Amino acid sequence: MSASVPLTDSQRQGLDRLNNFLAGGGGLLRVARIGGLGVGHVLVILKLDEWVEEHVLDDQRDPAAVAEELRGRRSALMTDLLVLHAHRRQGIGRALVQDAIEVANAAGAAELALFVAKDNFPARQLYRELRFGWIRDAGTQDLFAHRLGSRSTTSGA
């Protein structure tokens, strides 16, 4: 299957910056596939640097302060969780979040943090089931985190 709409120069540059960030060990993009088709993905940020402030935390009121807070907490950051509509409610999102927890744990992070919209009730329920705890209000979102450690497990939640 080929893309029917070509990327703009700006989109291509953004993807190049993301690829460079990931290639430099800044994080991992995990993709769920069914029969060779990508049906979901999640981005796990391991290094909270200026690129993250400018391109990931840019929806926060003070991205630099949020990055500093997360660095102080020794957080990895989960973002861009997406499952195609036709594949939702099949456990793909749960599997991607569980994988993100394991990636962050293996990287030595103290926690896996994420921001979730206050009105995203299905996601909030999933995060509660996977033992993410509420940290603080973040405007239209809330910050949640899952504490990690060598005994961290997600299978029995």
PyMOL commands that set and color helices and strands:
alter all, ss='L'
color gray80, all
select helices_A, chain A and resi 9-23+50-55+63-72+85-87+92-106+121-129
alter helices_A, ss='H'
color red, helices_A
select strands_A, chain A and resi 27-34+37-45+75-83+111-117+133-138+141-147
alter strands_A, ss='S'
color yellow, strands_A
deselect
rebuild
show_as cartoon
